[in-house]
Amino acid sequence: MALSIGMITFDSANPGPLATWWAELTGGRIEQDNGGYFYIVALPDSAQKLGFQAVSDPTPGKNRVHLDLNTEHLDGEVKRLVAAGATEVHRQELDDFSWVTLADPDGNLFCVASGH
């Protein structure tokens, strides 16, 4: 037997706007809106999905799991994400590999990388 990733899910006090934000920035689409409680975003050209579920008290502090996204145009993509409401947290470079840690509008950390 083997496991496969079915979905990566974010807890949110207000999941609708967060699902919309991620759908717009990934080129995905909201596939399901389950009465405002749970949204599913289908990512383009992928079987992967992002979930956004309503919780009354999202987990505080640094998230232990995060998304690593890739781009060929790191600075341009970071500018686009920040203009859309993300917050730049940290930049890192290691040899020919660079990445930027950002936070989405709910404060969930994610990385955008370029290189290798």
Secondary structure, 3 states (H helix, E strand, C coil): CCCCCCCEEEEECCHHHHHHHHHHHHCCEEEEECCCCEEEEECCCCCCEEEEEECCCCCCCCCCCCEEEECCCHHHHHHHHHHCCCEEEEEEEECCEEEEEEECCCCCEEEEEEEC
